[in-house]
Amino acid sequence: MKIVIQRVTRASVTIEQQLFSSIGKGMLILVGIQADDTDEDIAWLSSKIVNLRIFDDENGVMNKSILETSGEILAVSQFTLMARTKKGNRPSYIDAAPPAISIPLYEKFVSVLSQELHKPVQTGQFGAEMKVELVNDGPVTIIIDSKTKI
């Protein structure tokens, strides 16, 4: 799995001109899933996300986790994170898991992440044409790949 975390003051997903979900201060997480991702990837990433110290403490230093700040999470599935761009100018998405694999993994990821966060994680709608809006706070953007652990 590959994720992009953006620390936000707010974020939302709109589908067909209707607000689908929104959060205040917290994280917008874009989630890319490969066919060989497992429950181990989900567990590792979920723990990493909720313990990642990217929120300011009382001294303005990034030293607090989302658990410590009672922040919210919006997780949006995004197969384009798996794009291969080395050859040519048209990205290949061959590494992205097909829906039969990625939908259950995405749903499990959201469920495990909700358990780790101790509250519901907001989502987009898998496969929908979404308008994602965010106000990046910082800006702070972190990329994590469960395969390389970076």
N, C-alpha and C positions, 0 to 999 in steps of 0.2 A: 504494500500500500504506500502511496505517496500522498502527503497532505501539505497544504499551504495554510498556515495559521496567520491571520491578520488580527492584531489587537484593535478593537473598535470601540468607539463611543456609542455607536448604534449600527445596526444592519437589518436588512429586510429582504424578503423574496416576494416578488409579485408575479402572478401567473394569470394570463389573459386579463390584464388590467385590474385584477383583484389581489389585495394584500393576502398572501398565503401564510407568512410567518414573519416575526420580527423580534429583535432583542435590543436591550440597552447595552450598557458597558459589558464587554466581555471579548469573545473570540468568534470570528467568522472562520470556519474551517472548510476548505475545499478538499474533497476526498476523491482520489483516483485509485481504482482497484484493478489488480492484475489477476489472471486466472489462477496463479499459484499462491495467492494470499490465503492465510489460514487464521484460525482462532488465536494462534500465538502472535501473529501480526497485530490483530485487534487488541489483545490484552496489553501488549507492549506499548502500542501507540496511545491507548486510552490512559494508561498510567502516566506516560510521559506528558501527555497534554495537560492533565489536571494538576500535575506537579511542576510544570514549567514555570519558572519564576520570571515572568515578563511584565508584571504589574508593579507600579511604583509604590514604594513604602513611604513613610512620613517624611523622609529626607529626599524624595524624588529619585531614588535609586530603584532600578528594576530588581526587586528582591522578594516579591510576593507572587504566589500562585493564584489561579482563578478560584481555588477553594478558599483561600484566605481573604479574597475580595468579594466573595459571594457573586461573582460575575456569571453571565449567561453564555451559552454556546449556541450558534447556528451552524449546522453541518450540512453542506450542499455537495451532492455527488457531482463529480466533474471528470468524465472520461478523458477529456482533452489533456489532463495532466500526464497521461501516459504517452503522449505524442513522441514519435521518433522524428527528428528533424535533420539528421546528419546528411541524408541524400536528398537532393532536389529541394524544391521550395514548397511542396505540398506535404504537410505532416501525415505520417502513417500512424494509425491507431491500433495496429496489430497487437500491441502489448496490453491493451485494455480488455478486461474480462467481458464476455458477453453477458447480457442481462440475466440469463438463467443462473449465472454464477455471481454476478456483481450485486444484484438486488438483495439476495439473502445475506451476503457479507456486509453490505451497507446497512441493512436493517439491524444486523447483530452489532455492528460497530456503534450505531446510535444507541442501542439498548445498553451495551456495556459502558459506553461513555456516560450515559445518564446515571447508571449505577455508581460509577466513580465520582461523578459530580454531585450526586445526592439530590438531583432534581432533573426534570425533563430537559432534553436537548431539543431545540427547535430544528426543523429540517426544511429542505426544499422538497420538490416532488420529482422522484426519479423519472428521467426521460422526458420531462416537460421542458418547454421553452420558457426559461425563467429570466426575469430581470432581477439581478442581485444588486442592491445598493448598500454602500457602506461608507462610514466615515472612519478611515484608518487613523488610529490614535498613535502618534509618534512622528512618523510612521514606524510601526513595528510589524515586520513580516518575516516569518520563519518557515523554512521548508524542511520537512522530515520525510525520509524514505525508510520504511521498516526493513527493507532488504539490506541497506548499507548502514543502517543505524546512524545516519548523519542528518 
